[in-house]
Amino acid sequence: MQIYHLKKEREKIESSNARLRAENQKLPAQIERMKHSKDEVEKVARGELGLVKGRAAQRQPGLLPAFLQKLLAHGRGDALCAVR
């Protein structure tokens, strides 16, 4: 019985790893788009943070700082005004 549960857990982990690998492969292109386009920064902010134009963001603990760190790490401090 324990072997069955371990196999199921391994399958979940392998599936999660595959999903994360696919997501990681897309990130370099997204970073490049964000470096050159404030619109892309705004799009990501809306998708990842749930920001809505013209409304105050309801901050989820830890999420906004992580996103801002991404922007700053890639030299996009100028784009912060796009996500106000």
Steps between C-alpha positions, in 0.01 A plus 500: 500500500782741583663433163175594326486834683865569429446434128200734495701768677784456250253538211371826650854631542599401147191670361572814700862497385395473135259792540770710668758414232258616230430820692874563551565464127257786434655739753802628301273623220267663751793671671619640167152631421481660845840667455375680192129556557313667782185348352643153561584592859144619549363182338705281734398710799135455412536127442720413797380756751140550393549873453216683331552830321353788694454301823721459802675165517395270778838383614559135561775452762838442338374506142552866416851517649602192300372656179675829574824313569466338156461840338793652683722198436446547127558873497134594470467742791367753246202271437374521855280794411310270261375282785381770741 
